[in-house]
Amino acid sequence: MSPHVWVEAVLHGDAAAQRRAMAKAITLLESTRADHRAQADALLTALLPHAGRSFRLGISGVPGVGKSTFIEALGLHLIGQGHRVAVLTIDPSSTVSGGSILGDKTRMEKLSVNERAYIRPSPSSGTLGGVAEKTREAMLVCEAAGYDVVIVETVGVGQSETAVAGMTDMFVLMQLPNAGDDLQAIKKGVMELADLVVINKADLDADAATRAQAQITSALRLFGLHGHPSHAHHDETIWHPQVIQLSALHGVGVDAFWLAVTQFRQLQTGNGRLDARRQHQALAWMWERIDAGLKQAFRQDPRVRELLPLLTAEVSQGRMAASTAARNLLEVQAQRT
């Protein structure tokens, strides 16, 4: 099946044909082969006019916080309201074998068999920030297929897990009720990027959940009062980050969560910040791809490949500074014959 046929199936195919085409299209996008990359660019160009109409929701949090359980509960709740839900889950890749367990689809047993849901697990392949390299492109495929809510679940790598905030409309950080002390609540990183913080498993310890909610609320207010204009609390025309409690396992609080998301979407759409956020993300994506392309072109340059083993050995044996070797390689690659 050619990419042109995939485009038609994604846009107009029946349920079974559409899912097959989506899977093949995303696999093509994830390929590193040069000929596949050209086909993938043509595929994206064809799908782009039909994308962009969904709401993009990023879900982050440490391992064990209950992201998969929450996403399944949320997905079933949204499907019950008439939505179509796509979930892009990212699993950490092995640094030894390069493989990935990709267990999120297995954990979402009910959601994965629902015909109005599409779940695509992908390995992170070492990409920093908790997302796979081609997550943005996979998101466009899901949007073109008519899924009006796209959820990106990150690998759960902690404070460095910020990349998902740069590709979604709303960034949700999940926390445990007894994960740390007051200092933990005010650590910068993912916390100050969060549009909504969810205290999951609140049913396990109601007092701890209430304390965590109060501490994180204070921390978010502190971020807003100190040089964070997009969260400034004196401006009532913009969204102020909130903290809510819920129990995904028992489905308690999921409706309140979606109400907060709906309020966020309405407010940020009305003040133009949602469109501005997407425009900024699109440009950031372009430069990210430029950086990746330049790195690949550098590694494939025949002059660099010839000199690289020698300088690598020099650096490894301590006879040359790494910065000097890097500068020499860059100078060789910059030379034009």
C-alpha positions as CSV (number, residue, x, y, z in Angstrom):
1,M,0.0,0.0,0.0
2,S,1.5,3.4,-1.1
3,P,1.5,6.5,1.1
4,H,-1.1,8.0,-1.2
5,V,-3.5,5.1,-0.5
6,W,-2.7,5.5,3.3
7,V,-3.8,9.1,3.1
8,E,-7.1,8.2,1.6
9,A,-7.7,5.4,4.1
10,V,-6.8,7.7,7.1
11,L,-9.2,10.4,5.9
12,H,-12.0,8.4,4.4
13,G,-11.6,4.7,5.2
14,D,-13.9,2.6,7.3
15,A,-12.8,1.9,10.9
16,A,-10.6,-1.1,10.2
17,A,-9.0,0.4,7.1
18,Q,-8.3,3.6,8.9
19,R,-6.6,2.0,11.9
20,R,-4.4,-0.1,9.6
21,A,-3.5,3.0,7.5
22,M,-2.7,5.0,10.7
23,A,-0.4,2.3,12.0
24,K,1.4,2.0,8.7
25,A,1.7,5.8,8.4
26,I,3.1,6.2,11.9
27,T,5.6,3.4,11.2
28,L,6.7,5.2,8.1
29,L,7.2,8.4,10.0
30,E,9.3,6.6,12.6
31,S,11.6,5.1,10.0
32,T,15.1,6.4,9.7
33,R,15.6,5.4,6.1
34,A,16.2,8.3,3.7
35,D,13.7,7.1,1.1
36,H,11.1,6.6,3.8
37,R,11.8,10.1,5.0
38,A,10.9,11.6,1.6
39,Q,7.7,9.5,1.5
40,A,6.9,10.6,5.1
41,D,7.3,14.3,4.2
42,A,4.8,13.9,1.3
43,L,2.4,12.0,3.7
44,L,2.6,14.8,6.3
45,T,2.0,17.5,3.6
46,A,-1.1,15.7,2.4
47,L,-2.5,15.2,6.0
48,L,-1.6,18.6,7.4
49,P,-4.7,20.5,6.1
50,H,-6.9,18.0,7.9
51,A,-5.0,18.2,11.2
52,G,-5.0,20.7,14.0
53,R,-8.6,20.4,15.1
54,S,-8.1,18.2,18.1
55,F,-7.2,19.2,21.7
56,R,-3.8,18.0,22.6
57,L,-3.3,16.9,26.2
58,G,0.1,16.0,27.7
59,I,0.2,13.7,30.8
60,S,3.4,13.5,32.8
61,G,4.4,12.1,36.1
62,V,6.9,9.8,37.9
63,P,6.6,6.0,37.3
64,G,3.9,4.5,39.5
65,V,1.8,7.6,39.7
66,G,-1.0,5.9,37.8
67,K,-0.8,7.6,34.4
68,S,-2.0,4.7,32.4
69,T,-4.9,4.0,34.8
70,F,-5.9,7.6,34.7
71,I,-5.7,7.8,30.9
72,E,-7.9,4.8,30.5
73,A,-10.5,6.2,32.9
74,L,-10.4,9.6,31.2
75,G,-10.6,8.0,27.7
76,L,-13.6,5.9,28.6
77,H,-15.3,9.0,30.2
78,L,-14.6,11.1,27.0
79,I,-15.9,8.3,24.7
80,G,-19.0,8.2,26.8
81,Q,-19.5,11.9,25.9
82,G,-19.1,11.3,22.2
83,H,-15.4,12.0,21.7
84,R,-12.9,10.0,19.8
85,V,-9.6,9.6,21.7
86,A,-6.1,8.8,20.5
87,V,-3.4,8.0,23.0
88,L,0.3,8.1,22.1
89,T,2.2,6.4,24.9
90,I,6.0,6.5,25.1
91,D,8.0,3.7,26.8
92,P,11.7,4.0,27.8
93,S,14.0,2.1,25.5
94,S,16.7,-0.3,26.7
95,T,20.2,1.2,26.5
96,V,21.4,-2.4,26.0
97,S,19.1,-3.9,23.4
98,G,17.4,-0.8,22.2
99,G,14.0,-2.5,22.6
100,S,11.0,-1.5,24.6
101,I,8.3,-3.3,26.6
102,L,5.5,-1.1,25.3
103,G,3.2,-2.2,28.1
104,D,0.9,0.8,28.2
105,K,-1.5,-0.7,25.7
106,T,-1.7,-3.9,27.8
107,R,-2.5,-1.9,30.9
108,M,-5.4,-0.1,29.1
109,E,-7.4,-3.2,28.5
110,K,-10.8,-1.6,28.2
111,L,-9.7,1.4,26.2
112,S,-7.6,-0.5,23.8
113,V,-10.5,-2.6,22.5
114,N,-12.9,0.4,22.2
115,E,-13.6,1.2,18.5
116,R,-13.6,5.0,19.3
117,A,-10.1,4.9,20.8
118,Y,-6.7,4.5,19.1
119,I,-3.6,3.6,21.2
120,R,-0.1,3.8,19.7
121,P,2.9,2.8,21.9
122,S,6.3,4.0,20.7
123,P,9.8,3.5,22.2
124,S,11.5,6.7,23.3
125,S,14.7,5.4,21.6
126,G,16.9,7.5,23.9
127,T,15.1,10.8,23.1
128,L,15.3,13.1,26.1
129,G,12.3,14.8,27.5
130,G,10.1,11.8,27.9
131,V,8.7,11.6,24.4
132,A,9.6,9.8,21.2
133,E,11.3,11.7,18.3
134,K,8.3,11.5,16.0
135,T,5.5,12.0,18.5
136,R,4.5,15.3,16.9
137,E,4.1,13.7,13.5
138,A,2.1,10.8,14.9
139,M,-0.2,13.4,16.5
140,L,-1.0,14.9,13.1
141,V,-1.9,11.5,11.8
142,C,-4.4,11.0,14.6
143,E,-5.9,14.4,14.2
144,A,-6.3,13.9,10.4
145,A,-8.1,10.7,11.2
146,G,-10.7,12.6,13.2
147,Y,-9.7,12.0,16.8
148,D,-10.7,15.1,18.6
149,V,-8.7,14.5,21.8
150,V,-5.1,13.4,21.5
151,I,-3.3,12.4,24.7
152,V,0.4,12.1,25.0
153,E,1.7,10.0,27.9
154,T,5.4,10.4,28.7
155,V,7.8,7.8,29.9
156,G,7.9,9.2,33.5
157,V,11.5,10.4,33.9
158,G,11.0,13.0,36.5
159,Q,12.1,16.6,36.6
160,S,13.6,16.6,33.1
161,E,10.3,15.5,31.5
162,T,9.5,18.8,29.8
163,A,9.4,18.1,26.1
164,V,5.7,17.1,26.2
165,A,4.8,20.6,27.3
166,G,6.2,21.9,24.1
167,M,3.9,19.9,21.8
168,T,0.6,19.9,23.6
169,D,-2.2,22.5,24.3
170,M,-2.3,21.6,28.0
171,F,0.3,20.1,30.2
172,V,-0.9,18.0,33.1
173,L,1.5,16.8,35.9
174,M,0.4,13.9,38.0
175,Q,1.7,13.6,41.6
176,L,1.3,11.2,44.5
177,P,-0.2,12.4,47.8
178,N,2.8,11.4,49.9
179,A,5.7,11.9,47.4
180,G,7.7,14.4,49.3
181,D,8.0,17.4,51.7
182,D,7.3,21.1,51.2
183,L,10.6,21.5,49.3
184,Q,9.6,18.9,46.7
185,A,6.5,21.0,45.9
186,I,8.5,24.1,44.9
187,K,11.2,22.4,42.8
188,K,11.3,24.0,39.4
189,G,11.3,22.0,36.1
190,V,8.1,20.3,35.2
191,M,6.2,21.9,38.1
192,E,6.4,25.4,36.7
193,L,5.3,24.3,33.3
194,A,2.2,22.5,34.5
195,D,-1.2,24.0,33.6
196,L,-2.9,21.5,35.9
197,V,-1.6,19.3,38.7
198,V,-3.4,16.1,39.6
199,I,-3.0,14.4,43.0
200,N,-3.8,10.8,42.0
201,K,-4.5,8.0,44.4
202,A,-6.1,10.5,46.8
203,D,-8.2,7.7,48.3
204,L,-5.1,6.0,49.8
205,D,-4.4,8.9,52.3
206,A,-7.0,11.8,52.3
207,D,-4.9,13.9,54.7
208,A,-1.7,13.5,52.7
209,A,-3.6,14.4,49.5
210,T,-5.0,17.5,51.1
211,R,-1.6,18.6,52.3
212,A,0.0,17.9,48.9
213,Q,-2.7,19.9,47.2
214,A,-2.1,22.9,49.6
215,Q,1.7,22.8,49.2
216,I,1.6,22.6,45.4
217,T,-1.1,25.3,45.1
218,S,1.2,27.6,47.2
219,A,4.2,26.7,45.0
220,L,2.3,27.4,41.8
221,R,1.1,30.8,43.2
222,L,4.7,31.5,44.0
223,F,5.8,30.8,40.4
224,G,3.1,33.2,39.2
225,L,4.1,36.0,41.4
226,H,7.8,35.9,40.5
227,G,8.5,36.5,36.9
228,H,6.1,34.1,35.2
229,P,3.8,36.5,33.2
230,S,1.8,33.7,31.6
231,H,0.7,32.6,35.0
232,A,0.4,36.0,36.7
233,H,-2.4,35.8,39.3
234,H,-3.5,39.4,38.9
235,D,-4.6,38.8,35.3
236,E,-8.1,37.2,35.2
237,T,-8.1,36.9,31.4
238,I,-5.6,34.0,31.5
239,W,-5.6,30.6,33.0
240,H,-4.1,30.1,36.5
241,P,-2.7,26.6,37.1
242,Q,-4.9,24.5,39.4
243,V,-4.4,21.5,41.7
244,I,-7.1,18.8,42.0
245,Q,-7.4,15.5,43.7
246,L,-8.8,12.3,42.1
247,S,-8.7,8.5,42.2
248,A,-8.3,7.1,38.7
249,L,-8.7,3.5,39.9
250,H,-12.2,4.3,41.2
251,G,-13.0,6.9,38.6
252,V,-13.6,9.5,41.2
253,G,-12.8,13.1,40.1
254,V,-12.4,12.3,36.4
255,D,-15.4,14.5,35.5
256,A,-14.0,17.4,37.6
257,F,-10.7,17.0,35.7
258,W,-12.3,17.3,32.3
259,L,-14.3,20.3,33.5
260,A,-11.1,22.0,34.4
261,V,-9.6,21.1,30.9
262,T,-12.7,22.5,29.2
263,Q,-12.4,25.7,31.2
264,F,-8.8,26.0,30.2
265,R,-9.5,25.4,26.6
266,Q,-12.3,28.0,26.5
267,L,-10.3,30.7,28.3
268,Q,-7.1,30.2,26.3
269,T,-8.9,30.0,23.0
270,G,-10.8,33.3,23.9
271,N,-7.6,35.2,24.7
272,G,-5.6,33.9,21.8
273,R,-3.0,32.1,23.8
274,L,-3.8,28.7,22.5
275,D,-3.2,29.7,18.9
276,A,0.0,31.5,19.9
277,R,1.2,28.5,21.8
278,R,0.7,26.3,18.7
279,Q,2.5,28.7,16.4
280,H,5.4,28.8,18.8
281,Q,5.5,25.0,19.0
282,A,5.4,24.7,15.2
283,L,8.5,26.9,14.9
284,A,10.3,25.1,17.7
285,W,9.6,21.8,16.0
286,M,11.1,23.2,12.8
287,W,14.3,24.2,14.5
288,E,14.4,20.9,16.4
289,R,14.3,19.1,13.0
290,I,17.0,21.4,11.6
291,D,19.3,20.6,14.5
292,A,18.7,16.9,14.1
293,G,19.3,17.1,10.3
294,L,22.5,19.1,10.7
295,K,23.8,16.5,13.2
296,Q,22.9,13.7,10.8
297,A,24.6,15.5,7.9
298,F,27.7,16.1,10.0
299,R,28.0,12.4,10.9
300,Q,27.5,11.3,7.3
301,D,30.1,13.8,5.9
302,P,32.9,11.6,4.3
303,R,35.7,13.9,5.6
304,V,34.3,13.7,9.2
305,R,33.9,9.9,9.0
306,E,37.5,9.7,7.9
307,L,38.9,11.8,10.6
308,L,36.5,10.8,13.4
309,P,38.3,7.5,14.4
310,L,41.7,9.2,14.8
311,L,40.3,12.1,16.9
312,T,38.1,9.7,18.9
313,A,41.2,7.7,19.9
314,E,43.1,10.9,20.7
315,V,40.3,12.0,23.1
316,S,39.8,8.6,24.6
317,Q,43.5,8.3,25.5
318,G,43.8,11.8,26.9
319,R,46.0,13.3,24.2
320,M,43.5,15.8,23.0
321,A,40.8,17.9,24.7
322,A,37.3,17.0,23.6
323,S,36.6,20.6,22.7
324,T,39.6,20.7,20.4
325,A,38.6,17.5,18.7
326,A,35.1,18.8,18.2
327,R,36.4,22.1,16.7
328,N,38.7,20.3,14.3
329,L,35.8,18.1,13.1
330,L,33.5,21.1,12.6
331,E,36.2,22.9,10.7
332,V,36.7,19.9,8.4
333,Q,33.0,19.6,7.8
334,A,32.8,23.3,7.0
335,Q,35.5,23.2,4.4
336,R,34.2,23.4,0.8
337,T,36.2,21.7,-2.0
